[in-house]
């Protein structure tokens, strides 16, 4: 006979797709007429961004553009010049099945880029960048919480499981007109711009999240086209947005990711030479996963007092959200810029942050490298470019006793500062923020089916009401009850016990 199992379905977050599409870059072009000749290439960068992403049926489409930016020294003034070329891209990913309520994440990663000048006005550029896509959807995890039957004895244990209450994905705009002010040089053109976003607070209400954060725009701009003189400016633009997330409330743990999809920066001085105004138009995307941690009873063993029982087991993995990360990191390192010396730093920024996580002896360590990009003047006053990494490490506070840790960590640079400490050395300080979520994963055995062998009945000793049993210290009452075809509760009651294991070697009474 087959016993009926009481099963519960717990909503969970499932990664239904992860894929990468490499986009090649092959360019052979000449400088526009307004660009001066190339004396020496400083740096060639590819800056991809996403303009649109969508999921239709079992297909995901990503559209965007990649801006190739060439920084070089001109042949007349040895000033830093910029030449840009934009290449659109589009890629598609075939999902295994059509998701019901998907949330997607797109990361753009430069693989390599080689650039050489064939002549003072002609460039040959080859490289590639990758479009990395992750798609999440609501799934269901089946849990056997009870086996029905008067003759069934079952062993239960409680697992902590993070139930997915809701997911949400929302795009929104941040637009602002910013003023550099009169204390700085009037901008004539932008050499480099960088936009980063940081979440400051997220207050959850019923089905809504009040999100507040800051967009940080850093500019390196030219104040005199003829001489190529530069200046920098950093703007801090606060933003707030109401996110609609069905199922979120003040008791849920909410993992929130905010990314810059694309942005545009333009100067008002293009129309007014004396203007110090800068226009920012950015498109951001917020992804939310709302969890509620519950205790779920799981049957991991059973037997029948009437029949021999055949059980089928399955190894299940249960994830529980233990904490959300929101930690500030300060990293310092000495950077050697080479034998040509350094007299002034024109600009400093970070283009990549690489990290890894290690969990040992109840300590979580997030460590990695910040790649520092430096534009500076050497001892002869000639601009040069250098890249140097600095290390960081932090130990976020997490609960003790975790089993297998899964960390969604997202370190991001908030600001970089420096001090020139020698003829060719800098001390660089990086202020970072670490956001994300920490999950504890436990693997355990659970029963998925139970069948009683009616041709193999279990016989009890009917000649006595009680049996004496000499138990060893640490022996479980479950194994004793199974052996004598009784229940753990009956043994506990008969011997006035509260524990499930023997605290000391001794004699106990087994009710028959």
Buried (B, 14 or more C-beta within 10 A) or exposed (E): EEBEBEEBEBBBBBEBBEBEBEBEBEEEEEBEEEBBBBBBBBBBBBBBBBBEBEBEEEEBEBBBBBEBBBBBBBEEBBBBBBBEBEBEBBBEBEBEEEBEEBBBBBEBEBBEBEBEBEEEBEBEBBBBBBBBBBBBBBBEBEBBBBBEBEBBBBBBEEBBBBBBBBBBBBEBEBEBEBEBEEEBBBBBEBBBBBBBBBBEEBEBEEBBBEBEBBBBBBBBBBBBBEEBBBBBBEBEBEBEBEBEBEBBBEEBBBBBBBBBBBBEBEBBBEEEEEBBBBBBBBBBBBBBBBBBBBEBBBBBBBBBBBBBBEBEBEEBEBBBBBBBBBBEBEBEBEBEBEEBBBEEBBBBBBBBBEBEBEBEEEEBEBBBBBBBBBBBBBEEEBBBBBEBBBEBEBEBEBEEEBEEBBBBBBBBBBBBEBEBEEEBBBBBBBEBBBBBBBBBEBEBBBBBBBBBEEEEEBEEEEEEEEBEBEBEEEBBBBEBBBEBBBBBEBBBEBBEBEEEEBEEEEEBBBBB
